[in-house]
């Protein structure tokens, strides 16, 4: 399965978001996904299996629990692919950062953009 097919599913994207916060048990993931998407525990397990089989998640046993975590390697591959498109948004984000910094500086300096009328 291609990386974008794996990430094309909103449930799998949400699972990765949860795993990005830190290692989680399959039960913890299932609880959140069931609440947000109304999917059964076996359905969540299938999504976890897809993520694991395609390298996006790792699993390790700890006693009777299975702990899932993000594997960043496939995400790096996506990042490399996206790199060719960054030129479309990077200048806009840089300009936004400049404007935000300018606004913060003006607020710190007390908004000196009002013209001086020459009156005391």
C-alpha positions as CSV (number, residue, x, y, z in Angstrom):
1,X,0.0,0.0,0.0
2,X,1.4,3.4,-0.9
3,X,2.0,5.9,1.9
4,X,-0.7,8.3,0.7
5,X,-3.2,5.4,0.6
6,X,-2.4,4.7,4.3
7,X,-2.6,8.3,5.3
8,X,-5.6,9.0,3.1
9,X,-7.9,7.4,5.7
10,X,-9.0,9.9,8.4
11,X,-9.1,7.2,11.1
12,X,-5.5,6.2,10.4
13,X,-4.4,9.8,10.4
14,X,-6.1,10.3,13.8
15,X,-4.4,7.2,15.1
16,X,-1.0,8.5,14.1
17,X,-1.8,11.9,15.7
18,X,-2.5,10.0,19.0
19,X,0.7,8.0,18.7
20,X,2.6,11.2,18.0
21,X,1.8,12.3,21.5
22,X,3.5,9.2,22.8
23,X,3.3,5.4,23.1
24,X,-0.2,4.1,23.6
25,X,-1.9,0.8,24.3
26,X,-4.2,-0.6,21.6
27,X,-7.0,-0.2,24.2
28,X,-6.3,3.5,24.7
29,X,-6.2,4.0,20.9
30,X,-9.5,2.1,20.5
31,X,-11.2,4.1,23.2
32,X,-10.5,7.4,21.5
33,X,-11.2,6.2,18.0
34,X,-14.5,4.5,19.0
35,X,-15.6,7.7,20.7
36,X,-14.7,9.9,17.7
37,X,-15.6,7.7,14.8
38,X,-18.0,5.1,16.2
39,X,-15.7,2.2,15.0
40,X,-15.6,-1.1,16.9
41,X,-12.5,-2.4,18.6
42,X,-11.9,-5.0,15.8
43,X,-12.2,-2.2,13.3
44,X,-9.6,-0.1,15.1
45,X,-7.4,-3.2,15.3
46,X,-7.5,-3.5,11.5
47,X,-6.4,0.2,11.2
48,X,-3.5,-0.4,13.6
49,X,-2.6,-3.5,11.6
50,X,-2.5,-1.5,8.4
51,X,-0.3,1.2,10.0
52,X,2.0,-1.5,11.4
53,X,2.3,-3.6,8.2
54,X,3.1,-0.4,6.2
55,X,5.7,0.7,8.7
56,X,4.0,3.7,10.1
57,X,3.6,2.2,13.6
58,X,5.6,-0.1,15.7
59,X,4.2,-2.4,18.4
60,X,5.9,-3.9,21.4
61,X,4.5,-6.2,24.0
62,X,4.6,-5.2,27.6
63,X,3.1,-8.0,29.7
64,X,-0.4,-8.5,28.4
65,X,-0.5,-5.1,26.7
66,X,0.6,-4.1,23.3
67,X,2.1,-0.6,23.1
68,X,2.0,1.2,19.8
69,X,4.3,4.1,18.7
70,X,4.9,6.1,15.5
71,X,7.7,4.9,13.2
72,X,9.0,8.1,11.6
73,X,10.8,6.5,8.6
74,X,7.8,6.4,6.2
75,X,6.9,10.0,7.3
76,X,10.4,11.1,6.2
77,X,9.7,9.5,2.8
78,X,6.6,11.7,2.5
79,X,8.6,14.7,3.7
80,X,11.1,14.1,0.9
81,X,8.2,13.9,-1.7
82,X,6.6,17.1,-0.3
83,X,9.9,18.9,-0.5
84,X,9.4,19.6,-4.2
85,X,6.2,21.5,-3.3
86,X,7.5,23.6,-0.4
87,X,8.5,26.4,-2.7
88,X,4.8,27.1,-3.1
89,X,4.1,27.8,0.5
90,X,7.4,28.6,2.2
91,X,7.7,32.2,0.9
92,X,4.1,32.9,2.1
93,X,4.9,31.5,5.5
94,X,8.1,33.5,5.7
95,X,6.2,36.7,4.8
96,X,3.6,35.8,7.5
97,X,6.3,35.4,10.1
98,X,7.8,38.7,9.1
99,X,4.4,40.5,9.5
100,X,3.7,38.8,12.8
101,X,7.1,39.9,14.1
102,X,6.5,43.4,12.9
103,X,3.1,43.5,14.7
104,X,4.7,42.3,17.9
105,X,7.4,44.9,17.6
106,X,4.9,47.7,17.0
107,X,2.8,46.7,20.0
108,X,6.0,46.6,22.2
109,X,7.0,50.1,21.0
110,X,3.5,51.5,21.7
111,X,2.2,51.7,18.1
112,X,4.2,54.7,16.9
113,X,2.5,54.6,13.5
114,X,0.3,57.6,14.3
115,X,1.7,60.7,12.5
116,X,3.0,63.4,14.7
117,X,0.8,66.5,14.5
118,X,3.5,68.8,15.9
119,X,1.4,69.7,18.9
120,X,2.9,69.3,22.4
